[in-house]
Amino acid sequence: MEKQVIEYAGVPVGISVPEGNRVKFIAVKFPVIDLDGGIYSSVADLQRAIRTHMKNNQSSAQDGIGGLSWTPSNARNAFSAA
């Protein structure tokens, strides 16, 4: 397992770093800061947590990151792990 940049809606929001056989999330954008330091069983689980977090905090997420509008409809296919 290697470090990976985690993107949401095409914008880098943090990185995942190996933590044993799991991954730890390091947030770099404020809308996902509540997830900073979280341990997940996989990058897919981390991405699911970010998607859920953004959906649950949609009113504050409407401001977007990097000028993007964040909505559940564009969140479905928003992830990229480089």
Buried (B, 14 or more C-beta within 10 A) or exposed (E): EEEBEBBBBEBBBBBBEEBEEBBBBBBBBEBBEEBEEBEBEEBEBBBEBBBEBBEEBEEEBEEEBEEBEBBEEEBEEBBBBE
